[in-house]
Amino acid sequence: MTYVLVLAVVVIALLSTAAYKSIAVRNRADFLVAGRKLAWPVLVFTLLSSWIGAGSLFAGGENAYQNGFAALWQPAGGWVGLVVIWFIAARARRFAQFTVPDLLEARYNAVARVMATIAIVIAYTVITSYQFKGGGDVLNLIFPSVQRNDGMYMIAAFVIVLTAAAGMASIAYTDLIIGSMVTVIVVIAVPVLLVRVGGWQHVRTTLPATHFQILGNVTLQKAMGWLIPTMLLLVGNQSMYQKFFSARSERDARWAVLGWIGGTLLLETLLITLAVISARCCWEGSSPK
């Protein structure tokens, strides 16, 4: 019952925010780039929410569960990408386009726009599919009576309604709510879980030593296989550029990247820490290696 009440409150809050923001939508710029009025604090949380999702929770979590802190190589690709983004965020805002294909057409030609559009459609079809599947898995975990496919359809319908209500303004301000909640919950969850399992020292003595090493059982080649795709995904992220186009100014775009770097370092490290602490259960009673 508690889960139902909490989820109901969150859903109502998000839908109410989207409905409120839809009132201000008057033209294409209002819908696609929130009228180019987003301040950097809002941008920080919408960038965090768009980056930390099903991939971080499921792929990153499972990786850390199995390999320990060596799994940090996976989000590290995003951190490297963010350094690159720092140098181009303000310039992207200066172009003041609506989408990445618009940007490429302005810089090159119409052919570049078409090629970028095809690439983005293919990439985001895949990305959206695993995010919907992740959402279906989460609903199934919370409510076992909800089958994965049914949960996936529910998540898809909810996201479509939320996005269609007010476009970028709807996404940004609902992300502000989600991002704030996720940050608070993850920061609280780590010490709470540590207390429940008997403290950090107990985790260290229960798990193999490789779980706390930079590479552990993972080869450098495999670590690069995690890092490079993540970095390229972030640098070419269509939704990220669209959010920079929505910034109130070039200064806001730069400050947003700084906040994004700090938030990503904190949250992804804590999520992996949670998975490592949880891995203790599999090693309970065995001798540490």
C-alpha positions, 0 to 999 in steps of 0.5 A, spaced: 500 500 500 505 504 501 508 503 494 501 505 491 501 511 495 508 514 493 507 512 486 500 515 486 503 522 489 509 522 484 505 521 478 500 526 480 505 531 481 509 529 474 502 530 470 500 536 474 507 539 472 506 537 465 499 540 465 501 547 468 507 548 463 503 546 457 499 553 458 505 557 456 506 553 450 505 558 444 510 556 438 515 551 436 520 554 440 516 553 446 515 546 445 522 544 442 526 548 447 522 551 452 522 558 449 530 558 451 529 560 458 531 554 462 536 556 468 542 552 469 539 548 476 533 546 472 538 544 466 542 540 471 537 535 473 534 534 467 541 532 464 542 528 470 535 524 469 536 523 462 543 520 463 542 516 469 536 511 467 535 504 466 542 503 463 545 505 470 540 502 474 540 495 471 547 494 466 551 498 471 548 495 477 549 488 475 556 489 472 558 492 479 554 486 483 559 481 479 565 485 478 565 490 484 568 497 483 571 495 476 564 497 474 566 504 475 569 504 468 562 504 465 560 510 467 567 513 467 566 514 459 560 519 461 565 522 465 570 523 460 565 525 455 563 530 460 569 534 459 569 534 452 562 537 453 564 542 457 568 545 451 562 545 446 556 546 451 556 554 450 558 554 443 552 549 442 547 554 445 550 560 441 548 556 435 540 556 437 538 551 433 532 546 435 535 539 434 542 536 432 540 535 425 538 542 425 545 544 427 549 539 422 545 543 416 547 550 419 554 547 419 554 543 413 548 541 408 542 538 408 545 531 406 548 531 413 541 533 416 538 527 413 544 522 415 543 525 422 536 524 422 536 517 420 542 515 425 538 518 431 532 515 429 535 508 429 539 509 435 533 512 439 529 506 437 534 502 441 535 506 447 527 507 448 526 500 447 531 498 453 528 504 457 521 502 457 523 494 458 527 497 464 521 501 466 517 495 466 522 491 470 521 496 475 514 496 475 514 488 476 519 488 482 514 493 485 508 490 483 509 483 482 502 482 479 504 487 473 507 483 468 513 486 465 510 487 458 504 490 461 508 495 465 512 497 459 506 499 455 504 503 461 511 506 462 510 508 454 503 511 455 505 515 461 512 518 457 508 519 451 503 523 455 508 527 459 512 529 453 506 531 449 503 536 454 509 541 453 515 538 450 521 540 453 518 544 458 514 538 461 521 534 460 525 539 464 521 540 470 518 533 471 526 531 470 527 536 476 522 533 480 525 526 479 532 528 479 531 531 486 528 525 488 533 520 486 539 524 488 536 524 495 534 517 495 540 514 493 544 519 498 540 516 504 540 509 501 547 508 502 548 509 509 542 506 511 544 499 507 551 499 510 548 499 517 543 494 515 549 489 513 553 491 519 558 496 516 563 497 511 568 493 514 564 487 514 562 488 506 570 489 505 571 482 509 566 478 506 567 480 498 573 478 495 579 483 494 578 484 487 571 487 488 575 493 491 580 494 485 581 498 479 581 493 474 580 487 479 578 481 475 577 485 469 582 486 463 584 493 461 581 491 454 574 490 457 574 496 461 576 500 455 570 496 452 565 499 457 568 506 457 569 508 450 561 506 447 559 510 453 563 516 452 561 516 444 554 515 447 554 521 451 558 526 446 553 524 441 547 525 445 541 528 441 537 530 447 543 533 451 544 538 445 537 540 445 537 541 452 543 546 451 539 549 446 534 550 451 538 554 456 537 561 458 544 563 456 551 560 454 553 561 461 547 557 464 549 552 459 556 552 462 554 552 469 549 546 467 555 542 465 559 543 471 553 541 475 552 535 471 559 533 472 558 533 479 551 530 480 554 524 475 560 523 479 556 522 485 550 518 483 553 513 479 559 512 484 553 511 489 549 506 485 555 502 484 557 502 491 549 500 493 550 494 488 557 492 491 554 492 498 548 488 495 553 483 492 555 481 500 549 477 500 552 472 495 558 471 499 556 471 506 559 465 509 564 464 504 571 466 506 574 472 503 579 472 497 
